[in-house]
Every structure is written in C-alpha cells, then in structure tokens.
Amino acid sequence: MPTVANTPIKICSRASLLIGGDAIQSFSDGTAEASVCDAMYEDMARSALTNSRWRFATDQSVLNRLAEEPTGRWTAAYQLPSELIMLSAVTINEVPIKYDVYGSKVYCNESATSELIADYVFRAEESTWPPYFTTAVEYMMAAVLAVSVARDPQLASLMEQKADLQMRQARRLHSQQQTTRKLNTSRFIAERRS
C-alpha cells in the first residue's frame, strides 16, 4: 500500500520522482537531489504556507504588552508569538486596529487595558497538511529540482505551471471548508431602486 507524503523527506522524494530523479532517503544521503532539497525545502514550505490564509496553519494568540515603549510614532509594543511566520491581523474585540510590525514586535497606539489578539500563520507540520496542499508543495519542489538537478528549463517551466495550478486548486478547495459568506446586497438594491 502506498504511503502518505507526510514528512519533508517523502514530499521531496516524490518531487524528485516527478522530474524523473531518484527517491530521497534522507537530506544527507549524498545525492544531488538530497542536497538541493536540504538547501531549499524549508524556504519553499514556508513560502507555500504564507501563500494564503490556510486554516490548518493559522492560529490566534493574545499578545503580551512589553514594558518598554517604542521610540517614536507608536505608544505601545507587544511581543509576537515565537512560532509566527506571517501576521494576518491584530484585533481588539474582533475589530481590526492599525499597527506596524518591527522585528518580533507589534507597535500600536492602544491602552494598557486593551487585549490584542493576533491572527497569524505558523509553520504547520507536514502531517497536518491536507493532500491538496501537499501536492502543490511537491510540484513546487519539482520545479526547483528541474532547474538545479535536471537542468531542464522546459521541465522546470512545466513543473512551475503545475505547481501554480495545484496551488490555485488548493486555495479553491480550502475555501470550501468554512461557512460561505453572504454578500450584503442591500446597498446595491437600494441604489437600484432609487
């Protein structure tokens, strides 16, 4: 029975097979495929995770206010979660606020009594990735391998197209996993009737 691609090695091994390369047993097995995957995989995975607001890689956290105030423009600093790779929103009572990110901190103009909630993308483990996302990452890695190992620009272009198509399909499928948002048409209807 075939195995599920739920580890970095399995994902990279399948990507190598997609371009006609050899399977990878580990990132240190001494093959060109393994060396390229070792160098590129984590960046590609993080890039794919920040490509959209994937619910399997999104979390919320209450931010901790820091005692030291920012030097200028903002009155308060809050520490971002250590596992964050991209900040999506900062809210107070579910209302978005104005903020800037400086390093691992959020600067804003909120009072000490405000509770800031951050919505953010984190580095989700491969075992939690849905199949449609895993397939998209496999094609992304296949494009990298086609350039660096196979040295075939046509194959690389084909793999990039497939990766793009898979990522679009992944976003479409992923969007179906939440309640459909109803479009507020009252303003349009009122304008039409006037």
N, C-alpha and C positions, 0 to 999 in steps of 0.2 A: 504494500500500500504506500502511495506517495506521501512524503512528509510535507508539513505546512512550513512556509518560509516565515519563521517567527524569531529568527536571530539575524544579526548582521552578516554572519558567515553564510547562512543559507540564502539570504537576499543577494549578496554579492556573487555567490556561486551560480545562482540562476541567471543573473545578469551576464556573467561570463559565458554561460551556455547559450544565451540568446544571440551572442555575436560569433558563436562557433568556437569559443575558447574552452579551456578545461575547467572542471569543477574546482572550487577552492575548499581546502580542508581547514585552513587557518590563515590569519593575516600574516603569519610569519613562515609560511611553507616554502618560501624562496622563489615562487613563480612571479612572472611579470604581473599577472592578474592580481595576485595577492598583494603585491607591493603597491599597485595603483589603488586597490580597494582600501588598503590600510591608510594611505595618504588622503583619500578623497571621501570615503564613505560618511564619516560623521558630519562633514560640512554639507554633503548632499542631503542627508537625512534631516538635518536642522533646517535647511533651505526648504525642503518639502513640507515640513511641519509648520513653517511660517507662511506658506503659500496661501493659506486660507484659515478661517477660524474653525479648525477641526474640533468637534466636541470631545473626541477621545483624548485630545491633547490640550484641553482648555480647563482652567481651574479658576477659583476665586479665593481671595485671601484678604483679611483685614490687615491694613498696613500699620506699622508701628511708627509713631511720630518720634523724630530724633530731637534731642535737646538742643543741638547746635542749629542755629538758624542759617539760611542761605546768605551769601554775601550781598546780593542785590536782586532786585526785581520781584522776588517771592518772599513770603513771610514764614513759610513752614517747609520742612523737609521730612520725608517719610522713606523708610527702608523698603526696597522691593524684595520679594521672595528670592531666595538663592537659586531656585530651580527655573526661574523665569528665563525664557529666550526671546520673548516679544510681548510687550504690553499692549493690550487691546483697548482697555478703558479704565477710567477711575471714576467712581460714583460715590455720592453721598445720598442715602435714602433713595437709591435707584435713579438719581438724576446725575447725568454726566457733568463733570467740573472741568475747568481749564487747568492744565498742568504742563510741565515740561519734565523730560527725563534727563538727568545728569548722572552718567555712570550707573551706579546701582541704586539711585535715589530718585524719588519723585518730588518735585518742588511745586508748591501751590500756595494759594492765599486763603487757607482755611483756618478756623479757630481750633484750639486745642481740644475742644469738646466734640468736634466732628469725627465721625467714624468713616474712614475712607476704605472703600472696597476696590480691590484691583481685579480685573478680569485679564487673564494672561495665558499665553501659550507656554507649555513646558515641554521638556524632552521626554515624550512618552516612550515607553519600552516597546520594542518590536512585537512582543507577544500580545500587546493590546491593540495593534493596528488592524483595521478591517482589511479584508482581502483586496478591495478596490484600491486602497491607498498603497498597500504593499506592492501590488503590480505596477503602479505608477513609479514608485521608487526603483523597482527592478529595471524598468526601461530607462530611467534617468541614469542609473549606474551603467547600463549597457551602452548608452551614448558616450559616457566618459571612457569606458573600456574600448569602444570602437575607435576613438581618437588616439588614445595613448598606447594601446596594446596592438590592436589590429591595424592601426594606421590607415584606416579606410574612410575617407571623408564622406563617401556616399552612404556607407553603412551608418556612420555617425549621424548624418542628416536624417536617415530613416528612423533611427532609434530616438532622436530628438522629437521627430514628428509623432512617433508612437507614444513617447513619454508625455508630450503635450496633450494628445488625445486622451490618454489614460487619466491624466490629472483633471481634465475637464469632466470626464465621466465620473471620476471620484467625487468632485465637488457637487455634481448633479445628484448622485446617489446619496451623498452625505446630507444634502439639503432636505431630503425627504424624511429624515429621521427626527423631525421636530414638527410641532403644530404649525400648520400653514397659517401664515399671517394674512389677515383680511385687509384688503386695500380700503382705505376710508375714501369713499366716493361722494360723500355729502357735499363737499365744496364744489366738485365738478357738476353735480346735479343742480345745485343752487345757481351756479353761474349759467348753466344751460337754460334754466327756466327764466332767467331774468332778461 
